[in-house]
Amino acid sequence: MPDAYQVMLDAELSKAFDVWSGYLDADTGEDPQVRARLRSTLERARAAAAEGDLVSARAAVTDLYDEAREARLPWAPALPRPWEADEQARDYAKDELREALPLPVRDALGIIAISLSVTARRLQSLPGLDCGTRQDILYITARARMALDLAHPRAARRELERLKVIARRWSTEP
């Protein structure tokens, strides 16, 4: 079975490479010297990734965002918020993981994801839910999603069961 975490890390880089390539290929009318430096940094990041030096590749991607921000380029990609970055990486990684995972594992992960989404949404919509319980729901849901991202159905099921305990306590689960 593939290392799901490595797939996610690779997806983060692939997404960043695509975003920056699209931006640099567009005619935005911004400072050509700054854009040339950004293009050079992007090529350095790609070369490092191709050589397996992922630390340098990630550092170069960070440099892209920093330099664009410092140059105040209005059309340059903005550094995504942590949850946005994770969501985008998941979107990139899902196809690769689907191809690499055995069908029974993919099916199990899909079933858990649907059940997790429905249960969490139902719980979050309850009137009178106290702050502590709401935080527990968010925390458990995040742990379950992380387990799903890492293609670990047993851990995801365990977190889903923890969520169902809360649902039973609040009388929303049969």
Disulfide bonds with the S-S distance in Angstrom:
none
